[in-house]
Amino acid sequence: MNDSLKYQQVMCDFIENLGISVIHKRLTHETFLPGLDLGPNCIYLDPEKLLYPGDLLHEAGHLAVTTAAQRVAVGSDALELPWPTDGEEIAAVLWSYAAARHLGVPLDVVFHPNGYKNDANWLIDSFRQGQFVGLPLLQWMGLCFDESNAALHQTQPFPVMQKWLRD
């Protein structure tokens, strides 16, 4: 099994274990990311069209930082718009970074050069320097702690997550 398929399987297993379904399905419509689409608490994956396996973590991040009530409405008329908000986009980026670190997936698999509006290298450099734009939002969502709050709670700071899904 090549590294790309190995990482894809690791990410799919992780996402499924969180309670987000990964449904293999032939996608015949245009999607924002090749081979991926989102539905109610699920990711539709067309392995034949998927170009960047790391996109799985980013899409899972979108679902994870969305409230539980909204997560089950994704892909339906019940979803409150706009979705995702700019804040949720930033939170999904940080969430996918934490997930990559947790899983041991190389950052350049998730933050590939053909994504993130050509800012993938900047994001990786920022993360390596401990600069986590949007961390207060992820903490407000109840998913992690910054260094000072982690010390107060006697736990590990971000990128260690306290929980992976927003209530």
C-alpha positions as CSV (number, residue, x, y, z in Angstrom):
1,M,0.0,0.0,0.0
2,N,1.5,3.4,-1.0
3,D,1.7,6.2,1.6
4,S,-1.2,8.1,0.0
5,L,-3.5,5.2,0.4
6,K,-2.2,4.4,3.9
7,Y,-2.8,8.0,5.1
8,Q,-6.2,8.0,3.4
9,Q,-7.2,4.8,5.4
10,V,-5.8,6.2,8.7
11,M,-7.8,9.4,8.2
12,C,-11.0,7.6,7.2
13,D,-10.7,5.3,10.3
14,F,-10.2,8.3,12.5
15,I,-13.1,10.2,11.1
16,E,-15.4,7.2,11.4
17,N,-14.4,6.7,15.0
18,L,-15.5,10.2,15.7
19,G,-19.0,9.4,14.6
20,I,-18.8,11.0,11.2
21,S,-19.6,8.6,8.4
22,V,-17.3,8.3,5.4
23,I,-19.5,7.0,2.6
24,H,-17.8,5.7,-0.5
25,K,-20.0,6.9,-3.4
26,R,-19.5,7.8,-7.0
27,L,-19.9,11.5,-7.2
28,T,-21.3,12.6,-10.6
29,H,-21.9,16.3,-9.8
30,E,-19.3,19.1,-9.5
31,T,-17.9,19.3,-6.0
32,F,-15.8,22.0,-4.3
33,L,-12.9,19.5,-3.7
34,P,-12.4,16.7,-6.2
35,G,-13.8,13.4,-4.9
36,L,-15.4,14.8,-1.8
37,D,-18.8,16.2,-0.8
38,L,-20.5,16.7,2.6
39,G,-23.9,15.5,3.8
40,P,-25.6,15.2,7.1
41,N,-22.9,14.2,9.5
42,C,-21.0,12.5,6.7
43,I,-18.4,12.8,4.0
44,Y,-19.1,11.4,0.6
45,L,-15.8,10.0,-0.8
46,D,-15.3,9.1,-4.5
47,P,-11.8,7.5,-4.3
48,E,-11.4,7.6,-8.1
49,K,-11.8,11.4,-8.1
50,L,-10.0,12.2,-4.9
51,L,-6.8,14.1,-5.7
52,Y,-5.5,15.0,-2.2
53,P,-6.3,12.5,0.6
54,G,-5.5,15.2,3.2
55,D,-8.6,17.1,2.1
56,L,-10.5,14.4,4.1
57,L,-9.3,16.0,7.3
58,H,-10.2,19.5,6.3
59,E,-13.7,18.4,5.3
60,A,-14.0,16.4,8.6
61,G,-12.9,19.6,10.3
62,H,-15.8,21.5,8.8
63,L,-18.2,19.0,10.2
64,A,-16.5,18.8,13.6
65,V,-16.5,22.5,14.3
66,T,-20.2,22.8,13.3
67,T,-22.7,22.5,16.1
68,A,-24.3,19.1,16.5
69,A,-27.7,20.5,15.4
70,Q,-26.2,22.0,12.2
71,R,-23.9,19.0,11.5
72,V,-27.0,16.8,10.9
73,A,-28.4,19.5,8.5
74,V,-25.4,19.7,6.2
75,G,-26.4,19.2,2.7
76,S,-30.1,20.0,3.3
77,D,-32.4,23.0,3.2
78,A,-32.4,22.9,7.0
79,L,-28.8,24.1,7.2
80,E,-28.5,27.7,8.5
81,L,-26.5,29.8,6.0
82,P,-23.9,31.1,5.6
83,W,-22.1,27.8,6.2
84,P,-19.3,27.5,6.9
85,T,-18.7,31.0,8.4
86,D,-15.3,32.6,8.1
87,G,-14.6,31.7,11.7
88,E,-15.6,28.0,11.1
89,E,-13.2,28.0,8.1
90,I,-10.4,29.1,10.3
91,A,-11.4,26.6,13.0
92,A,-11.5,23.8,10.5
93,V,-7.9,24.6,9.4
94,L,-6.7,24.4,13.0
95,W,-8.8,21.3,13.6
96,S,-7.2,19.6,10.6
97,Y,-3.8,20.5,11.8
98,A,-4.5,19.0,15.3
99,A,-5.9,15.9,13.6
100,A,-2.8,15.5,11.4
101,R,-0.5,15.8,14.4
102,H,-2.6,13.3,16.3
103,L,-2.5,10.8,13.5
104,G,1.1,11.4,12.5
105,V,0.1,12.4,9.0
106,P,2.7,14.7,7.4
107,L,1.5,18.3,7.3
108,D,2.2,18.6,3.6
109,V,-0.3,15.8,3.0
110,V,-3.1,17.9,4.5
111,F,-1.8,21.3,3.6
112,H,-0.9,20.6,0.0
113,P,0.4,23.2,-2.5
114,N,-2.9,23.1,-4.5
115,G,-5.1,24.1,-1.6
116,Y,-5.6,26.8,1.0
117,K,-5.5,29.6,-1.6
118,N,-1.8,29.0,-2.2
119,D,-1.1,29.6,1.6
120,A,-0.3,26.0,2.5
121,N,3.4,26.7,3.1
122,W,2.6,29.8,5.1
123,L,0.2,27.8,7.3
124,I,2.7,25.0,7.9
125,D,5.4,27.6,8.8
126,S,3.0,29.3,11.1
127,F,2.0,26.1,12.9
128,R,5.7,25.1,13.3
129,Q,6.3,28.4,14.9
130,G,3.4,27.9,17.3
131,Q,1.2,30.6,15.7
132,F,-2.3,29.3,15.7
133,V,-4.6,32.0,14.2
134,G,-8.1,31.3,15.4
135,L,-7.2,29.3,18.5
136,P,-9.4,31.4,20.8
137,L,-12.4,30.4,18.6
138,L,-11.5,26.7,18.8
139,Q,-11.1,27.0,22.5
140,W,-14.5,28.9,22.8
141,M,-16.1,25.9,20.9
142,G,-14.9,23.7,23.8
143,L,-12.5,21.6,21.8
144,C,-9.1,22.5,23.2
145,F,-7.1,24.8,25.5
146,D,-4.4,27.4,24.8
147,E,-1.3,27.1,27.0
148,S,-2.5,29.2,29.9
149,N,-5.9,27.5,30.1
150,A,-4.4,24.1,29.7
151,A,-2.2,24.8,32.8
152,L,-5.3,25.9,34.7
153,H,-7.0,22.6,33.8
154,Q,-3.8,20.5,34.3
155,T,-4.0,19.2,30.7
156,Q,-2.1,19.5,27.4
157,P,-2.5,22.6,25.3
158,F,-3.4,22.7,21.6
159,P,-2.7,20.9,19.3
160,V,-3.9,18.3,21.8
161,M,-7.7,18.3,21.6
162,Q,-10.0,17.9,24.6
163,K,-12.7,16.6,22.3
164,W,-13.0,16.4,18.5
165,L,-16.6,17.3,17.9
166,R,-18.5,20.5,18.9
167,D,-21.6,20.1,20.9
